[in-house]
Amino acid sequence: MERLGEEEASASVTVHWHPFMIDPQTKEEGEDYMAYNERRWGSDGWTRSLRAKGANCGAPFANWKTWPNTFKAHQLMQFAPHEKEGRLKHALFEAIY
């Protein structure tokens, strides 16, 4: 997006966030992190690359104790004014991860 702005001064970019629940079967109150991963995937080994990539950009997923049910967060995003979606998503991520 930065290069596009440099090359074409009149260009604009609009980001639209779309909900996607990884597991709609997650208990409403969330689940214990390890119990969830063992139930769903057999272990939390799949998170190793996620944690490594996250650490590189300031999201280490270091104290993951709960696997959240994100349904209500998705609903909240539906009501956010478009210009505030990114800030709301960031705040939700900060709160849980």
Secondary structure, 3 states (H helix, E strand, C coil): CHHHHHHCCCCCCCCCCCCCCCCCCCCCCCEEHHHHHHHHHCCCCCHHHHHHHHHHCCCCCCCCCEECCCHHHHHHHHHCCHHHHHHHHHHHHHHHC
